[in-house]
């Protein structure tokens, strides 16, 4: 019996998120696009500002359902405001993960459009959840460990910097320049 094809995984993951954030959140599905390429139990959980974070959080639930390899991940993104476009963003990444190339830590993705409104950030970097730690990151289910990783919106130049210098150099740049990860209008951290 494959437990990943049943709602036990999504229910357990949602409980994991509820335990961490202290709220149930709202189930959201993107009505367009690759829904038919995703597991039928997949959705995005929208979590409003709460006792843990004074910001919106959007989290995948079921991105790695049925995976049998080592790419057992879920993604989340933070937002300064409620924004349905982030449901689309996570749904597209989940579809890519399921149908094209598996995603994992330190990968970059081309969002193909601004992260929010007219942001310069049109790529994403998959990172450890530095604001939350392992309490959010690690989700154990059916004797397997799944990782909940932070999808950080970045610019194309920042993506190129990561490719050229490596993921540690990019994360060091984030720290040195104090990445304003909630600001869709932030400037690129790469000068020139």
Buried (B, 14 or more C-beta within 10 A) or exposed (E): EEBBEEEEBBEBBBEBBBEBBEBEBEEBEBEEEBBEBBBEBBBBBBBEBBEBBEBBBBBBBBBBBEBEEEBBBBBBBBBBEEBEBBBBBBBBBBBBBBEEEBBBBBBBBEBEEBBBEEBBBBBBBBBBBEEBEEEBBEBEBEEBEBBBBBBBBBBBBBBBBBEEEEBEEBBEBBEEEEBEBBEBEBEBBBEE
